[in-house]
Amino acid sequence: MTTSLPQPRQSVYRLSDNLRDEAPLLGVRVAAPSEGERDELLLSKLGAKGWGRLHHFRHYYSTGWGDGSGRPLSPRALETFYRFLEAATFPQGPKPSLFLTDAGGIELCWEDSSGKAVQVEFRAAEIEFYLERQDLEGSVPGSEVKELARRLAA
């Protein structure tokens, strides 16, 4: 009696060549900052108190915080906030204060060089700001975060 071995089955799955992105590289992409680099940024710009507050907002405030309607921190708002901190300069004196908004945004408040309030709220898609010295409030898209940081430093 002769036993024949089963023929190998051909796979029904094939790797397609069109999975590759053929678009030309538009430039060098910079790697996102590591968690340690972001911690250093927070400590240098907001101090230990600001670092601690953000840590609590990220890890301990889930849906329903506060009166039951608070939303957790928005990842998009957080990313915009970090990009703002990278470009921002603050006057000497007390460090800016940090708050979590009911909608899951981050609000950053400080006094400008003349002692007037500056408030910036980072939301998922936009940034709202208020400048007491100029009695000016407005909003810009999140894509303009670095320009806003430069404008507020002036």
HUPE-V402914 format. One record per residue. N is the residue number from 0. RES is the residue in three letters. PHI is phi as a letter, one per 40 degrees, with the letter a starting at -180 (* if undefined). PSI is psi in degrees with one decimal (* if undefined). BURIAL is 1 if it has 9 or more other C-alpha atoms within 8 Angstrom, else 0. Layout:
<<N:RES:PHI:PSI:BURIAL> <N:RES:PHI:PSI:BURIAL>>
This chain:
<<0:MET:*:127.6:0> <1:THR:b:130.7:0> <2:THR:b:130.4:0> <3:SER:b:141.7:0> <4:LEU:c:145.7:0> <5:PRO:c:144.6:0> <6:GLN:c:141.2:0> <7:PRO:c:140.0:0> <8:ARG:c:140.3:0> <9:GLN:c:139.7:0> <10:SER:c:141.5:0> <11:VAL:c:-9.0:0> <12:TYR:b:135.9:0> <13:ARG:b:143.1:0> <14:LEU:c:120.4:0> <15:SER:c:141.7:0> <16:ASP:c:-21.3:0> <17:ASN:c:12.9:0> <18:LEU:c:-15.8:0> <19:ARG:c:143.8:0> <20:ASP:c:111.3:0> <21:GLU:c:-1.2:0> <22:ALA:c:138.8:0> <23:PRO:c:148.6:0> <24:LEU:c:130.6:0> <25:LEU:c:-7.6:0> <26:GLY:i:-179.4:0> <27:VAL:c:134.0:0> <28:ARG:c:130.5:0> <29:VAL:c:135.3:0> <30:ALA:c:146.4:0> <31:ALA:c:147.2:0> <32:PRO:c:146.2:0> <33:SER:c:167.0:0> <34:GLU:d:-38.9:0> <35:GLY:c:-41.2:0> <36:GLU:c:-37.7:0> <37:ARG:c:-36.2:1> <38:ASP:c:-42.7:1> <39:GLU:c:-41.7:0> <40:LEU:c:-47.8:1> <41:LEU:d:-46.6:1> <42:LEU:c:-40.3:1> <43:SER:c:-34.9:0> <44:LYS:c:-34.5:1> <45:LEU:b:-7.5:1> <46:GLY:g:179.8:1> <47:ALA:c:-35.8:0> <48:LYS:c:-44.6:0> <49:GLY:c:-41.5:1> <50:TRP:d:-46.1:1> <51:GLY:c:-40.6:0> <52:ARG:c:-45.1:1> <53:LEU:c:-39.3:1> <54:HIS:d:-45.4:0> <55:HIS:c:-42.5:1> <56:PHE:d:-41.6:1> <57:ARG:c:-36.5:1> <58:HIS:b:-18.9:0> <59:TYR:b:-3.7:0> <60:TYR:b:99.0:1> <61:SER:b:-177.4:1> <62:THR:d:131.9:1> <63:GLY:g:6.6:1> <64:TRP:c:165.9:1> <65:GLY:g:-123.7:0> <66:ASP:c:8.3:0> <67:GLY:h:-9.4:0> <68:SER:b:0.7:1> <69:GLY:c:140.2:1> <70:ARG:b:152.5:1> <71:PRO:c:164.1:1> <72:LEU:d:128.3:1> <73:SER:c:126.1:1> <74:PRO:c:-34.4:0> <75:ARG:c:-39.5:1> <76:ALA:c:-40.5:1> <77:LEU:c:-43.3:1> <78:GLU:c:-42.9:0> <79:THR:c:-40.9:1> <80:PHE:d:-46.0:1> <81:TYR:c:-41.3:1> <82:ARG:c:-35.0:1> <83:PHE:c:-47.5:1> <84:LEU:d:-37.8:1> <85:GLU:d:-36.5:0> <86:ALA:c:-14.6:1> <87:ALA:c:147.5:1> <88:THR:b:138.4:0> <89:PHE:b:149.8:1> <90:PRO:c:159.2:0> <91:GLN:c:152.4:0> <92:GLY:h:-154.6:0> <93:PRO:d:145.2:0> <94:LYS:c:152.5:1> <95:PRO:d:152.7:1> <96:SER:c:149.1:1> <97:LEU:b:135.3:1> <98:PHE:b:151.6:0> <99:LEU:c:127.2:1> <100:THR:c:160.3:1> <101:ASP:d:-28.2:0> <102:ALA:c:1.4:0> <103:GLY:g:13.1:1> <104:GLY:c:177.6:1> <105:ILE:b:132.2:1> <106:GLU:b:131.1:1> <107:LEU:b:128.4:1> <108:CYS:b:140.1:1> <109:TRP:a:174.5:1> <110:GLU:b:137.2:1> <111:ASP:c:-175.8:1> <112:SER:c:-18.7:0> <113:SER:c:7.5:0> <114:GLY:g:10.7:0> <115:LYS:c:149.6:1> <116:ALA:c:140.9:1> <117:VAL:b:127.5:1> <118:GLN:b:134.0:1> <119:VAL:b:124.2:1> <120:GLU:b:123.9:1> <121:PHE:c:119.0:1> <122:ARG:b:178.3:1> <123:ALA:c:-39.0:1> <124:ALA:b:-11.6:0> <125:GLU:a:170.9:1> <126:ILE:b:126.1:1> <127:GLU:b:145.9:1> <128:PHE:a:156.7:1> <129:TYR:a:130.1:1> <130:LEU:b:107.7:1> <131:GLU:c:-40.6:1> <132:ARG:d:-37.1:0> <133:GLN:b:0.2:0> <134:ASP:f:51.1:0> <135:LEU:b:130.5:0> <136:GLU:b:151.9:0> <137:GLY:a:-171.9:0> <138:SER:a:153.4:0> <139:VAL:b:154.6:1> <140:PRO:c:155.0:1> <141:GLY:d:-25.6:1> <142:SER:c:-15.4:0> <143:GLU:b:23.1:0> <144:VAL:c:-42.4:1> <145:LYS:c:-37.5:1> <146:GLU:c:-40.1:0> <147:LEU:c:-42.0:1> <148:ALA:c:-42.8:1> <149:ARG:c:-40.1:1> <150:ARG:c:-39.8:0> <151:LEU:c:-22.7:0> <152:ALA:c:-20.7:0> <153:ALA:c:*:0>>
